Amino acid sequence: METQEINTKIRSANAVAHILRTVGALFYIAMAFSVMPWRYAVFAGTACMIIAPAVRRLMISGE
């Protein structure tokens, strides 16, 4: 694979991971302001924070 293609793949994987982490942080903020029940917000926020690096790795390693 070409260096430019690798850099593009890494950038897109990082962007998706950052978006997932931001969504996770928004769930925590929603819990803090009582927009969502705390159980759902904590579960969703934690799930987003855990899934983000896994998705990043899968996107980078996938052909």
A tleap script that builds the chain and sets N, CA, C and O, in Angstrom:
source leaprc.protein.ff14SB
mol = sequence {
  NMET GLU THR GLN GLU ILE ASN THR LYS ILE
  ARG SER ALA ASN ALA VAL ALA HIE ILE LEU
  ARG THR VAL GLY ALA LEU PHE TYR ILE ALA
  MET ALA PHE SER VAL MET PRO TRP ARG TYR
  ALA VAL PHE ALA GLY THR ALA CYS MET ILE
  ILE ALA PRO ALA VAL ARG ARG LEU MET ILE
  SER GLY CGLU
}
set mol.1.N position { 0.828 -1.171 0.000 }
set mol.1.CA position { 0.000 0.000 0.000 }
set mol.1.C position { 0.878 1.242 0.000 }
set mol.1.O position { 1.966 1.255 0.576 }
set mol.2.N position { 0.399 2.248 -0.636 }
set mol.2.CA position { 1.144 3.485 -0.770 }
set mol.2.C position { 1.069 4.303 0.523 }
set mol.2.O position { 0.100 4.198 1.276 }
set mol.3.N position { 2.088 5.108 0.770 }
set mol.3.CA position { 2.146 5.908 1.987 }
set mol.3.C position { 0.960 6.853 2.094 }
set mol.3.O position { 0.409 7.035 3.180 }
set mol.4.N position { 0.564 7.450 0.990 }
set mol.4.CA position { -0.572 8.373 0.994 }
set mol.4.C position { -1.866 7.645 1.376 }
set mol.4.O position { -2.686 8.179 2.122 }
set mol.5.N position { -2.040 6.440 0.866 }
set mol.5.CA position { -3.227 5.647 1.202 }
set mol.5.C position { -3.243 5.270 2.673 }
set mol.5.O position { -4.294 5.287 3.313 }
set mol.6.N position { -2.084 4.933 3.203 }
set mol.6.CA position { -1.989 4.583 4.621 }
set mol.6.C position { -2.329 5.791 5.485 }
set mol.6.O position { -3.074 5.670 6.458 }
set mol.7.N position { -1.787 6.953 5.135 }
set mol.7.CA position { -2.082 8.159 5.897 }
set mol.7.C position { -3.559 8.514 5.846 }
set mol.7.O position { -4.128 8.942 6.850 }
set mol.8.N position { -4.181 8.343 4.695 }
set mol.8.CA position { -5.613 8.619 4.562 }
set mol.8.C position { -6.426 7.656 5.417 }
set mol.8.O position { -7.394 8.058 6.062 }
set mol.9.N position { -6.034 6.395 5.420 }
set mol.9.CA position { -6.738 5.397 6.230 }
set mol.9.C position { -6.607 5.714 7.721 }
set mol.9.O position { -7.582 5.610 8.465 }
set mol.10.N position { -5.411 6.100 8.158 }
set mol.10.CA position { -5.191 6.434 9.564 }
set mol.10.C position { -5.982 7.676 9.955 }
set mol.10.O position { -6.561 7.728 11.040 }
set mol.11.N position { -6.009 8.679 9.074 }
set mol.11.CA position { -6.775 9.897 9.369 }
set mol.11.C position { -8.263 9.612 9.518 }
set mol.11.O position { -8.909 10.116 10.436 }
set mol.12.N position { -8.800 8.807 8.618 }
set mol.12.CA position { -10.230 8.503 8.706 }
set mol.12.C position { -10.535 7.655 9.934 }
set mol.12.O position { -11.572 7.843 10.569 }
set mol.13.N position { -9.654 6.731 10.275 }
set mol.13.CA position { -9.852 5.918 11.476 }
set mol.13.C position { -9.790 6.784 12.729 }
set mol.13.O position { -10.585 6.599 13.651 }
set mol.14.N position { -8.858 7.723 12.769 }
set mol.14.CA position { -8.771 8.635 13.905 }
set mol.14.C position { -10.011 9.517 14.007 }
set mol.14.O position { -10.497 9.786 15.106 }
set mol.15.N position { -10.516 9.961 12.875 }
set mol.15.CA position { -11.710 10.816 12.881 }
set mol.15.C position { -12.911 10.061 13.439 }
set mol.15.O position { -13.666 10.600 14.247 }
set mol.16.N position { -13.086 8.823 13.011 }
set mol.16.CA position { -14.209 8.026 13.525 }
set mol.16.C position { -14.058 7.782 15.022 }
set mol.16.O position { -15.035 7.864 15.766 }
set mol.17.N position { -12.844 7.484 15.466 }
set mol.17.CA position { -12.609 7.255 16.894 }
set mol.17.C position { -12.883 8.519 17.704 }
set mol.17.O position { -13.458 8.443 18.789 }
set mol.18.N position { -12.482 9.670 17.194 }
set mol.18.CA position { -12.740 10.927 17.902 }
set mol.18.C position { -14.230 11.227 17.971 }
set mol.18.O position { -14.721 11.721 18.985 }
set mol.19.N position { -14.941 10.933 16.906 }
set mol.19.CA position { -16.388 11.161 16.910 }
set mol.19.C position { -17.061 10.264 17.945 }
set mol.19.O position { -17.940 10.717 18.679 }
set mol.20.N position { -16.659 9.003 18.009 }
set mol.20.CA position { -17.244 8.097 19.001 }
set mol.20.C position { -16.931 8.557 20.423 }
set mol.20.O position { -17.797 8.497 21.296 }
set mol.21.N position { -15.717 9.010 20.659 }
set mol.21.CA position { -15.366 9.514 21.997 }
set mol.21.C position { -16.159 10.771 22.341 }
set mol.21.O position { -16.561 10.959 23.489 }
set mol.22.N position { -16.382 11.622 21.358 }
set mol.22.CA position { -17.172 12.830 21.589 }
set mol.22.C position { -18.612 12.472 21.918 }
set mol.22.O position { -19.216 13.071 22.808 }
set mol.23.N position { -19.159 11.510 21.213 }
set mol.23.CA position { -20.523 11.054 21.523 }
set mol.23.C position { -20.574 10.484 22.935 }
set mol.23.O position { -21.531 10.729 23.669 }
set mol.24.N position { -19.556 9.728 23.316 }
set mol.24.CA position { -19.493 9.205 24.683 }
set mol.24.C position { -19.453 10.313 25.718 }
set mol.24.O position { -20.131 10.235 26.743 }
set mol.25.N position { -18.668 11.335 25.459 }
set mol.25.CA position { -18.610 12.471 26.390 }
set mol.25.C position { -19.957 13.190 26.453 }
set mol.25.O position { -20.364 13.653 27.519 }
set mol.26.N position { -20.641 13.283 25.326 }
set mol.26.CA position { -21.961 13.916 25.327 }
set mol.26.C position { -22.968 13.121 26.152 }
set mol.26.O position { -23.847 13.704 26.787 }
set mol.27.N position { -22.848 11.806 26.147 }
set mol.27.CA position { -23.723 11.001 27.005 }
set mol.27.C position { -23.460 11.302 28.482 }
set mol.27.O position { -24.400 11.400 29.271 }
set mol.28.N position { -22.190 11.450 28.858 }
set mol.28.CA position { -21.873 11.797 30.247 }
set mol.28.C position { -22.421 13.181 30.606 }
set mol.28.O position { -22.941 13.381 31.703 }
set mol.29.N position { -22.306 14.117 29.693 }
set mol.29.CA position { -22.832 15.461 29.942 }
set mol.29.C position { -24.358 15.417 30.048 }
set mol.29.O position { -24.945 16.115 30.875 }
set mol.30.N position { -24.998 14.597 29.210 }
set mol.30.CA position { -26.458 14.453 29.277 }
set mol.30.C position { -26.878 13.899 30.631 }
set mol.30.O position { -27.914 14.286 31.172 }
set mol.31.N position { -26.074 12.994 31.179 }
set mol.31.CA position { -26.372 12.466 32.509 }
set mol.31.C position { -26.227 13.555 33.560 }
set mol.31.O position { -27.041 13.649 34.479 }
set mol.32.N position { -25.198 14.373 33.425 }
set mol.32.CA position { -24.946 15.417 34.417 }
set mol.32.C position { -26.074 16.445 34.462 }
set mol.32.O position { -26.381 16.981 35.527 }
set mol.33.N position { -26.690 16.722 33.320 }
set mol.33.CA position { -27.773 17.694 33.265 }
set mol.33.C position { -29.149 17.036 33.306 }
set mol.33.O position { -30.154 17.688 33.023 }
set mol.34.N position { -29.205 15.769 33.651 }
set mol.34.CA position { -30.447 15.006 33.790 }
set mol.34.C position { -31.272 14.982 32.511 }
set mol.34.O position { -32.501 14.977 32.565 }
set mol.35.N position { -30.611 14.968 31.379 }
set mol.35.CA position { -31.309 14.847 30.102 }
set mol.35.C position { -31.682 13.390 29.862 }
set mol.35.O position { -32.720 13.095 29.270 }
set mol.36.N position { -30.823 12.480 30.327 }
set mol.36.CA position { -31.057 11.039 30.199 }
set mol.36.C position { -30.974 10.414 31.586 }
set mol.36.O position { -30.315 10.953 32.475 }
set mol.37.N position { -31.640 9.282 31.770 }
set mol.37.CA position { -31.442 8.556 33.024 }
set mol.37.C position { -29.979 8.139 33.159 }
set mol.37.O position { -29.342 7.773 32.171 }
set mol.38.N position { -29.458 8.193 34.357 }
set mol.38.CA position { -28.027 7.985 34.535 }
set mol.38.C position { -27.581 6.595 34.121 }
set mol.38.O position { -26.458 6.438 33.644 }
set mol.39.N position { -28.419 5.580 34.285 }
set mol.39.CA position { -28.002 4.218 33.921 }
set mol.39.C position { -27.740 4.107 32.420 }
set mol.39.O position { -26.734 3.538 31.995 }
set mol.40.N position { -28.647 4.651 31.637 }
set mol.40.CA position { -28.489 4.581 30.183 }
set mol.40.C position { -27.319 5.443 29.708 }
set mol.40.O position { -26.560 5.046 28.824 }
set mol.41.N position { -27.188 6.607 30.297 }
set mol.41.CA position { -26.123 7.518 29.881 }
set mol.41.C position { -24.743 6.944 30.218 }
set mol.41.O position { -23.826 7.016 29.399 }
set mol.42.N position { -24.596 6.386 31.398 }
set mol.42.CA position { -23.311 5.801 31.788 }
set mol.42.C position { -22.992 4.598 30.905 }
set mol.42.O position { -21.857 4.435 30.457 }
set mol.43.N position { -23.997 3.756 30.654 }
set mol.43.CA position { -23.768 2.595 29.793 }
set mol.43.C position { -23.362 3.031 28.390 }
set mol.43.O position { -22.378 2.528 27.846 }
set mol.44.N position { -24.110 3.960 27.799 }
set mol.44.CA position { -23.830 4.401 26.436 }
set mol.44.C position { -22.486 5.125 26.355 }
set mol.44.O position { -21.721 4.905 25.416 }
set mol.45.N position { -22.196 5.985 27.330 }
set mol.45.CA position { -20.921 6.699 27.335 }
set mol.45.C position { -19.737 5.762 27.464 }
set mol.45.O position { -18.737 5.913 26.763 }
set mol.46.N position { -19.850 4.792 28.361 }
set mol.46.CA position { -18.770 3.830 28.539 }
set mol.46.C position { -18.610 2.955 27.302 }
set mol.46.O position { -17.490 2.655 26.889 }
set mol.47.N position { -19.721 2.550 26.715 }
set mol.47.CA position { -19.655 1.728 25.501 }
set mol.47.C position { -18.954 2.487 24.379 }
set mol.47.O position { -18.123 1.915 23.673 }
set mol.48.N position { -19.276 3.758 24.209 }
set mol.48.CA position { -18.618 4.548 23.153 }
set mol.48.C position { -17.122 4.679 23.418 }
set mol.48.O position { -16.315 4.590 22.493 }
set mol.49.N position { -16.754 4.889 24.677 }
set mol.49.CA position { -15.341 5.039 25.008 }
set mol.49.C position { -14.569 3.736 24.802 }
set mol.49.O position { -13.391 3.766 24.446 }
set mol.50.N position { -15.219 2.594 25.022 }
set mol.50.CA position { -14.550 1.308 24.840 }
set mol.50.C position { -14.494 0.915 23.369 }
set mol.50.O position { -13.500 0.351 22.912 }
set mol.51.N position { -15.551 1.209 22.636 }
set mol.51.CA position { -15.631 0.800 21.235 }
set mol.51.C position { -14.720 1.642 20.336 }
set mol.51.O position { -14.232 1.142 19.322 }
set mol.52.N position { -14.486 2.892 20.686 }
set mol.52.CA position { -13.716 3.801 19.820 }
set mol.52.C position { -12.332 3.255 19.444 }
set mol.52.O position { -12.016 3.220 18.255 }
set mol.53.N position { -11.500 2.829 20.388 }
set mol.53.CA position { -10.188 2.308 19.976 }
set mol.53.C position { -10.280 1.006 19.174 }
set mol.53.O position { -9.459 0.755 18.292 }
set mol.54.N position { -11.289 0.179 19.489 }
set mol.54.CA position { -11.448 -1.069 18.747 }
set mol.54.C position { -11.811 -0.787 17.293 }
set mol.54.O position { -11.286 -1.427 16.383 }
set mol.55.N position { -12.703 0.162 17.080 }
set mol.55.CA position { -13.086 0.527 15.721 }
set mol.55.C position { -11.887 1.112 14.983 }
set mol.55.O position { -11.680 0.825 13.804 }
set mol.56.N position { -11.102 1.930 15.672 }
set mol.56.CA position { -9.908 2.517 15.057 }
set mol.56.C position { -8.940 1.432 14.591 }
set mol.56.O position { -8.432 1.475 13.470 }
set mol.57.N position { -8.691 0.452 15.475 }
set mol.57.CA position { -7.777 -0.623 15.107 }
set mol.57.C position { -8.304 -1.444 13.943 }
set mol.57.O position { -7.548 -1.819 13.046 }
set mol.58.N position { -9.602 -1.723 13.957 }
set mol.58.CA position { -10.193 -2.500 12.863 }
set mol.58.C position { -10.107 -1.745 11.539 }
set mol.58.O position { -9.850 -2.349 10.498 }
set mol.59.N position { -10.319 -0.439 11.572 }
set mol.59.CA position { -10.248 0.347 10.347 }
set mol.59.C position { -8.827 0.414 9.806 }
set mol.59.O position { -8.627 0.385 8.592 }
set mol.60.N position { -7.849 0.502 10.683 }
set mol.60.CA position { -6.461 0.594 10.234 }
set mol.60.C position { -5.970 -0.750 9.725 }
set mol.60.O position { -5.290 -0.817 8.702 }
set mol.61.N position { -6.312 -1.824 10.434 }
set mol.61.CA position { -5.790 -3.134 10.025 }
set mol.61.C position { -6.543 -3.737 8.848 }
set mol.61.O position { -5.997 -4.575 8.130 }
set mol.62.N position { -7.780 -3.325 8.641 }
set mol.62.CA position { -8.572 -3.883 7.544 }
set mol.62.C position { -8.043 -3.453 6.180 }
set mol.62.O position { -7.593 -2.322 6.002 }
set mol.63.N position { -8.104 -4.345 5.254 }
set mol.63.CA position { -7.588 -4.060 3.905 }
set mol.63.C position { -8.649 -3.433 3.060 }
set mol.63.O position { -8.405 -3.121 1.894 }
savepdb mol mol.pdb
quit
